[in-house]
Amino acid sequence: MIPNIPFFHHSIIPFDVYGELHPSGVKSKSALWDRMLYFAVGLCVLGGLARKFKIKSTKFRLEDQVSLKKNSITVDAVIFDLDGTLIDSAPIYYGLIDVIFNRLNIPPVPRSVLLEAMQNGDFEWDLVLPDDMLHHKESLVEQARRMIDELAPSMFHDQVKLIPGTAAALNAFAAGGLRLAMVTSIPREYLDIKFVPLVAEGLETLFEIVITADDVQNKKPHAEPLVLCSDKLGLAPENCVYVGDTRVDIKAGKAAGMQTAAVLTGFDDYDVLEREKPDVIIDKVADLTVAH
């Protein structure tokens, strides 16, 4: 949220162009020059503050998103990522990592570092382990995997939920004649526990094809999972749009030759996603407009 900056308020420009102080804060040769001066200085003040504090206006972002939404996506199929796109699992992942790090006595690291460690579809332990723990990385990773197997099922079963608006959106896409599929980087053995909120809403049957990490040699950001999905649908990649919440998803969709839609409900933020140049950036799946 941006603070209320009165950059058009009189008190911000108490001098006229000749440097004379005026009690009212506004005195110039004409009303027209007054307005032009205030407008120009206001823009300069706003630009200077934005550069100094690296402010990016939420209003501008929303306008950007509205503009992007007007760019019509016309496809035959919508392919979705799962975590952070359809289900609100990011907080659970962070909670799981916190528990594991605590049990293994790994010092906590910033969320930005964790995102960097996860950006290529696998977890890069070298980025989070201190130097004095790297020599027994393999042992730590094995212990972490056992903890994940122990903790993840109950955490996801009890906590994971659909992102608001997802159920209505998926039903609307299907009713409109769009074919739905899913590509996720998780192993198939974890699919049931993550599908709990989808099953609860009767949505799992809407997906014709579900591709997991077990179905391919190369995970996202490689194109292989998405190309396999479009092949199984019997569609050319350009007739599909891939919807995801991370840079990995957008890179994979582009590599496969698909249109891409980025959502802001998962791990990566607007700035990170914008750098990948998806076709659209939207708040959530429910805001996606697709023509068939």
Secondary structure per residue as TSV (DSSP state, phi and psi in degrees):
chain	resnum	aa	ss	phi	psi
A	1	M	-	360.0	132.7
A	2	I	-	-88.9	134.0
A	3	P	-	-62.1	156.1
A	4	N	-	-74.2	101.7
A	5	I	-	-102.4	110.0
A	6	P	-	-79.5	65.7
A	7	F	T	-75.3	-6.7
A	8	F	T	-108.6	6.2
A	9	H	S	-72.4	145.2
A	10	H	G	-55.9	-37.8
A	11	S	G	-65.8	-13.6
A	12	I	G	-82.3	-18.2
A	13	I	-	-130.3	78.2
A	14	P	-	-82.1	0.5
A	15	F	B	-118.8	149.1
A	16	D	-	-88.9	-173.8
A	17	V	T	-66.8	-15.3
A	18	Y	T	-96.6	3.6
A	19	G	-	84.1	10.6
A	20	E	-	-86.4	132.4
A	21	L	B	-78.8	133.5
A	22	H	-	-122.2	136.4
A	23	P	T	-56.1	-38.7
A	24	S	T	-77.6	-16.2
A	25	G	S	82.5	-5.4
A	26	V	-	-137.3	113.0
A	27	K	-	-159.6	118.5
A	28	S	-	-149.0	-179.9
A	29	K	S	-66.2	-29.0
A	30	S	-	-156.8	160.7
A	31	A	H	-63.0	-36.0
A	32	L	H	-64.7	-47.2
A	33	W	H	-62.4	-37.7
A	34	D	H	-54.9	-52.1
A	35	R	H	-63.8	-41.8
A	36	M	H	-63.5	-42.4
A	37	L	H	-63.4	-47.7
A	38	Y	H	-62.3	-40.3
A	39	F	H	-64.4	-46.0
A	40	A	H	-63.9	-46.8
A	41	V	H	-66.4	-38.0
A	42	G	H	-58.2	-44.6
A	43	L	H	-63.0	-41.0
A	44	C	H	-64.2	-43.3
A	45	V	H	-61.9	-46.8
A	46	L	H	-61.6	-44.6
A	47	G	H	-64.2	-40.9
A	48	G	H	-64.6	-43.2
A	49	L	H	-64.6	-39.9
A	50	A	H	-62.3	-41.9
A	51	R	H	-69.0	-40.4
A	52	K	H	-67.6	-44.3
A	53	F	H	-103.8	5.3
A	54	K	T	54.9	44.8
A	55	I	-	-83.7	133.2
A	56	K	-	-123.0	113.2
A	57	S	-	-61.8	133.2
A	58	T	H	-62.1	-36.7
A	59	K	H	-59.9	-45.7
A	60	F	H	-62.9	-39.4
A	61	R	H	-62.4	-43.9
A	62	L	H	-63.4	-38.7
A	63	E	H	-64.8	-40.3
A	64	D	H	-58.5	-43.0
A	65	Q	H	-67.6	-40.2
A	66	V	H	-60.2	-43.5
A	67	S	H	-60.3	-42.6
A	68	L	H	-65.7	-37.1
A	69	K	H	-63.3	-26.3
A	70	K	T	-72.2	-17.6
A	71	N	S	-75.8	103.4
A	72	S	-	-66.0	132.7
A	73	I	E	-102.7	120.3
A	74	T	E	-116.3	113.0
A	75	V	-	-144.2	172.2
A	76	D	S	-100.5	-20.1
A	77	A	E	-143.6	146.4
A	78	V	E	-114.4	121.3
A	79	I	E	-108.9	130.4
A	80	F	E	-113.7	143.5
A	81	D	-	-73.8	167.7
A	82	L	-	-105.2	-67.2
A	83	D	B	-66.8	126.4
A	84	G	T	79.5	-6.4
A	85	T	T	-111.5	-52.2
A	86	L	T	-103.7	-36.0
A	87	I	B	-116.1	145.7
A	88	D	-	-87.9	77.2
A	89	S	-	-104.3	-9.7
A	90	A	H	-56.4	-45.9
A	91	P	H	-61.6	-32.7
A	92	I	H	-69.2	-42.0
A	93	Y	H	-59.9	-45.1
A	94	Y	H	-64.2	-40.2
A	95	G	H	-63.3	-40.2
A	96	L	H	-63.8	-44.6
A	97	I	H	-62.1	-41.3
A	98	D	H	-59.8	-43.9
A	99	V	H	-64.3	-45.6
A	100	I	H	-64.2	-45.7
A	101	F	H	-60.8	-40.5
A	102	N	H	-64.1	-43.7
A	103	R	H	-67.3	-33.4
A	104	L	T	-92.7	3.8
A	105	N	T	59.8	33.1
A	106	I	-	-87.1	127.1
A	107	P	-	-58.4	141.3
A	108	P	-	-63.4	149.1
A	109	V	-	-126.2	157.3
A	110	P	-	-62.6	154.0
A	111	R	H	-56.8	-35.7
A	112	S	H	-61.7	-36.1
A	113	V	H	-70.5	-39.8
A	114	L	H	-62.0	-41.7
A	115	L	H	-61.6	-41.5
A	116	E	H	-62.7	-39.7
A	117	A	H	-67.1	-25.5
A	118	M	H	-98.7	-2.1
A	119	Q	T	-67.9	-23.4
A	120	N	T	-102.2	19.6
A	121	G	S	92.1	-16.7
A	122	D	S	-123.6	164.6
A	123	F	-	-93.3	119.3
A	124	E	-	-89.0	94.5
A	125	W	G	-64.1	-28.3
A	126	D	G	-60.6	-24.5
A	127	L	G	-81.0	-18.1
A	128	V	T	-113.6	-19.1
A	129	L	S	-85.1	135.4
A	130	P	-	-67.6	160.0
A	131	D	G	-55.1	-38.0
A	132	D	G	-75.5	-2.8
A	133	M	G	-110.9	-7.3
A	134	L	G	-65.9	-28.5
A	135	H	G	-69.6	-19.3
A	136	H	G	-120.9	40.9
A	137	K	H	-59.4	-44.4
A	138	E	H	-59.7	-40.6
A	139	S	H	-65.2	-42.1
A	140	L	H	-64.5	-41.6
A	141	V	H	-63.2	-42.0
A	142	E	H	-64.1	-42.9
A	143	Q	H	-62.8	-40.8
A	144	A	H	-62.5	-41.4
A	145	R	H	-63.0	-39.0
A	146	R	H	-65.5	-38.3
A	147	M	H	-66.1	-39.0
A	148	I	H	-60.5	-45.8
A	149	D	H	-60.9	-34.0
A	150	E	H	-76.7	-43.6
A	151	L	H	-95.0	-36.5
A	152	A	H	-59.6	-45.5
A	153	P	H	-55.8	-47.2
A	154	S	H	-70.6	-37.7
A	155	M	H	-63.4	-44.8
A	156	F	H	-70.3	-41.2
A	157	H	H	-60.4	-40.3
A	158	D	H	-84.9	-27.1
A	159	Q	H	-115.6	-27.6
A	160	V	-	-70.8	138.8
A	161	K	-	-137.0	159.6
A	162	L	B	-69.0	144.9
A	163	I	-	-68.3	134.4
A	164	P	T	-49.5	134.6
A	165	G	T	88.8	-7.5
A	166	T	H	-66.3	-45.0
A	167	A	H	-59.2	-48.0
A	168	A	H	-63.6	-39.3
A	169	A	H	-65.3	-46.4
A	170	L	H	-62.3	-43.3
A	171	N	H	-63.1	-37.8
A	172	A	H	-68.0	-41.6
A	173	F	H	-59.8	-47.8
A	174	A	H	-63.7	-42.2
A	175	A	H	-65.4	-26.8
A	176	G	T	-84.0	5.1
A	177	G	T	91.7	4.3
A	178	L	-	-79.9	142.1
A	179	R	E	-90.0	138.4
A	180	L	E	-115.5	141.9
A	181	A	E	-148.3	174.3
A	182	M	E	-141.9	140.7
A	183	V	E	-130.2	118.4
A	184	T	-	-130.9	154.2
A	185	S	S	-93.0	4.5
A	186	I	S	-83.3	153.2
A	187	P	-	-65.0	152.3
A	188	R	G	-62.3	-28.0
A	189	E	G	-63.7	-23.1
A	190	Y	G	-92.6	-1.3
A	191	L	H	-65.9	-43.0
A	192	D	H	-58.1	-44.2
A	193	I	H	-68.9	-32.5
A	194	K	H	-82.4	-17.6
A	195	F	T	-84.5	-2.7
A	196	V	H	-51.7	-50.7
A	197	P	H	-68.6	-28.5
A	198	L	H	-69.4	-42.9
A	199	V	H	-64.6	-38.9
A	200	A	H	-59.8	-28.8
A	201	E	T	-99.8	4.5
A	202	G	T	68.5	30.7
A	203	L	-	-97.1	-16.7
A	204	E	G	-62.1	-28.9
A	205	T	G	-76.1	-9.9
A	206	L	G	-73.9	-19.7
A	207	F	E	-91.8	112.0
A	208	E	E	-67.0	-40.6
A	209	I	E	-130.5	136.8
A	210	V	E	-129.1	116.2
A	211	I	E	-103.8	128.4
A	212	T	-	-116.7	-179.4
A	213	A	G	-62.4	-25.8
A	214	D	G	-74.3	-13.8
A	215	D	G	-92.6	-5.7
A	216	V	-	-137.4	162.3
A	217	Q	S	-82.0	-35.0
A	218	N	S	-121.6	126.2
A	219	K	-	-85.9	169.0
A	220	K	T	-54.7	141.5
A	221	P	T	-86.7	8.3
A	222	H	S	-64.2	150.9
A	223	A	S	-75.4	-17.3
A	224	E	H	-51.4	-48.7
A	225	P	H	-61.0	-37.8
A	226	L	H	-76.4	-36.8
A	227	V	H	-64.9	-41.3
A	228	L	H	-60.8	-41.7
A	229	C	H	-63.3	-46.9
A	230	S	H	-65.4	-35.6
A	231	D	H	-61.2	-44.3
A	232	K	H	-67.4	-28.2
A	233	L	H	-78.6	-14.7
A	234	G	T	74.5	28.7
A	235	L	-	-122.9	151.0
A	236	A	-	-71.4	145.5
A	237	P	G	-54.6	-36.3
A	238	E	G	-68.6	-11.3
A	239	N	G	-94.2	13.7
A	240	C	E	-126.8	153.7
A	241	V	E	-120.6	135.5
A	242	Y	E	-104.9	130.3
A	243	V	E	-112.7	122.5
A	244	G	E	-151.4	172.3
A	245	D	S	-111.2	-0.1
A	246	T	S	-129.1	165.3
A	247	R	H	-60.7	-33.1
A	248	V	H	-60.9	-42.9
A	249	D	H	-62.8	-45.6
A	250	I	H	-67.3	-40.9
A	251	K	H	-61.2	-42.6
A	252	A	H	-64.2	-45.0
A	253	G	H	-61.6	-43.4
A	254	K	H	-66.3	-41.5
A	255	A	H	-61.3	-31.9
A	256	A	T	-81.9	-9.1
A	257	G	T	85.4	20.3
A	258	M	-	-96.4	161.7
A	259	Q	E	-73.3	155.0
A	260	T	E	-132.3	143.9
A	261	A	E	-130.2	125.0
A	262	A	E	-101.6	135.5
A	263	V	E	-113.3	152.2
A	264	L	S	-101.8	31.8
A	265	T	S	-106.8	5.1
A	266	G	S	-124.9	-126.8
A	267	F	S	-87.3	-40.9
A	268	D	S	-95.7	147.9
A	269	D	-	-93.5	-178.3
A	270	Y	H	-57.7	-47.6
A	271	D	H	-62.3	-42.6
A	272	V	H	-64.8	-45.0
A	273	L	H	-67.8	-38.0
A	274	E	H	-61.4	-33.8
A	275	R	H	-64.4	-23.4
A	276	E	T	-84.4	-6.9
A	277	K	-	57.6	54.6
A	278	P	-	-67.8	164.4
A	279	D	S	-67.3	-36.0
A	280	V	E	-141.7	151.3
A	281	I	E	-124.5	125.3
A	282	I	E	-133.9	163.2
A	283	D	S	-65.3	-44.7
A	284	K	S	-157.6	169.0
A	285	V	G	-56.0	-35.8
A	286	A	G	-62.4	-17.5
A	287	D	G	-92.4	-0.2
A	288	L	-	-76.7	128.4
A	289	T	-	-112.3	117.7
A	290	V	E	-127.5	130.2
A	291	A	E	-95.9	148.1
A	292	H	-	-122.3	360.0
